[in-house]
Amino acid sequence: MKKLFLALAIISTSTASFAADEFNITIKDHKFSPAELTVPADQKVKLVVDNQDATPEEFESYDLHREKIIQGNSKAVIFIGPLKAGTYKYFGEFHENTAKGTITAK
């Protein structure tokens, strides 16, 4: 029993060290907020995108190689990185004129 407890303790502490930092992005009125987000460079990060509009939106980024449809009034999780220092563009494919943003890794 002691060996099992020790093994579980080691697993839980090692997985905690791999946890990604979490950042929130909101979609409201077909706009991303914040439109400019800063994340740590060289680290994997977790984006939680909360679509507060009634209609779906697609988070799309050629720079980040990500695309994900977020249904209306729902949330989605998108993992990115580790990113080199720099600025990466993203947009909402369904409302490209208003849904735009950048993620800067520093």
MOLIN-V154180 format. One line per field, one symbol per residue. ss: DSSP state (h for helix, s for strand, l for the rest). phi: phi as a letter, one per 30 degrees, with the letter a starting at -180 (. if undefined). A space follows every 10 residues. Layout:
# MOLIN-V154180
ss = ???
phi = ???
This chain:
# MOLIN-V154180
ss = lhhhhhhhhh hhhhhhllll ssssssssll sssllssssl llllssssss slllllssss sllllsssss lllsssssss lllllsssss sshhhlllls sssssl
phi = .ddddddddd dddddddcdd dcbcbccbhi bdbddbccbd dibdbccccc dcddcdbcdb bddchbaadc ddhbbbcbcb jdcdelcbcb acddbddccb abbccb
